[in-house]
Amino acid sequence: MPAPRLAIALIALCAVALELAVSGRYGYVRDELYFLAAGQHLAVGYVDQPLLTPLLARLGALLGGNTLVGLRVLPALSLAAVIVLTAAMSRVLGAGGLARCSPRSRPRPAASSSALRTS
């Protein structure tokens, strides 16, 4: 595994570990309780949210038991996916190995804002 890929994997792993380490330190957020309740009565759709959110809450509760850490495992894994996908997109956009691992790597604008003015 090349060095940038290893660094990206380590960053994603550390983010998941940190997220799971602190996820049991505070109680349920009001929205989490609502998602758990909606997950017990699944419907095709809800007025205020799509089906996916209560479905993921129910899946997290089934896999991890009715615990805080069990409920927050899927969001932590989603965080790792976002980190890996962001690094992959930066590689496609031409970033070097170190830039893909840096939190300051951003795409640069092609033109300045003054060049975009039409008047």
Residue pairs with C-beta under 8 A, 6 or more apart in sequence:
1 9
2 97
3 97
4 87
4 97
4 98
4 100
4 101
7 97
7 101
8 83
8 84
8 87
8 100
8 101
9 84
11 83
11 101
12 79
12 80
12 83
12 84
13 80
15 76
15 79
15 80
15 83
16 76
16 77
16 79
16 80
19 72
19 75
19 76
19 79
20 69
20 72
20 73
20 76
23 68
23 69
23 72
23 76
24 67
24 68
24 69
26 68
27 68
28 68
28 71
32 57
32 71
35 53
35 54
35 56
35 57
36 54
36 57
36 58
36 61
36 66
36 71
38 46
38 49
38 53
38 54
38 57
39 54
39 55
39 57
39 58
39 59
39 61
40 58
42 51
42 54
42 55
42 58
43 51
44 51
45 51
46 54
56 74
57 71
59 74
60 70
60 71
60 72
60 73
60 74
61 70
61 71
63 70
63 73
64 70
64 71
64 73
87 100
87 101
90 99
90 100
90 105
90 107
91 100
93 107
95 105
99 105
